Amino acid sequence: MDGASGVRFIGNATTLISHDGFTILTDPNFLHRGERAHLGYGLTTRRLRDPAIDIAELPPLDAVVLSHMHGDHWDHVASDGLDKDLPILTTGHAARRLHREGFGNARGLRAWRDHELRKGDHSLTVTALPARHAPGPAQYLLPPVMGSMLEFSGPDDRVDLRIHISGDTLLDPRLGQIATRFPDIDLAIVHLGGTRILGMMLVTMDAEQGTEWVRLIDPREVLPIHYDDYDVFTSSLEDFHDRMDEAGLADRIRYVDRGETYPIGHRTGADGNIGRTHY
């Protein structure tokens, strides 16, 4: 990304977020089209689209933010190809497994706990947020998941950019606390797709839930990802656009194709916009 600030969409939930000298990789998934990701209990899902780049093409990284331990968010390519010394900020469940894989700097964060990275007089604080990967008791059959808040601060320690990543979640009453604690979110990266396990149980937000999530979180801009890379997805990006349009919220959506970078920057202007819109 040549030092520019932006969110580069690699595919599925994998992005590169660069700002103020920091480069963060999210949910690394570098399987190719036709390969299968493992979801547990013998379940797999087939990848339908190639990632925009291979793991060897990644720039130097400062950290990885991993929402949870599922094969479409952390695969054997990531395990084999990433630097074992990289800080990985994730759930306690995922951190324990990563330690066994040799990633000694994996750090498990409970909801509302944070971890700070520093570079010179700039800092990045990553806060773990509540998320729910399945309805009712079924959530205990899936790995724990977290959302995350990325807050970039300058020399005066004042936050100049706040990015929220939903993680694989459904709507849940606990999510209301996010907007209360972080009322000024510049960009929300939302995992959609309406993922269904065994074709029945919804485990990620579909277009309807995603729209209600935007109402609840109330970010300035919304960047949808995680919607068509695997055969378990049932709710398209077009569905999300239509629902958001019906709700009068479509002007908040920012679209980025695989391999493209959505530019971000410090808060500017009366409307607080940090980038551009296209569809």
Order of alpha helices (4+ residues) and beta strands (2+ residues): beta-beta-beta-beta-beta-beta-alpha-beta-alpha-beta-beta-beta-beta-beta-alpha-beta-beta-beta-alpha-beta-alpha-beta
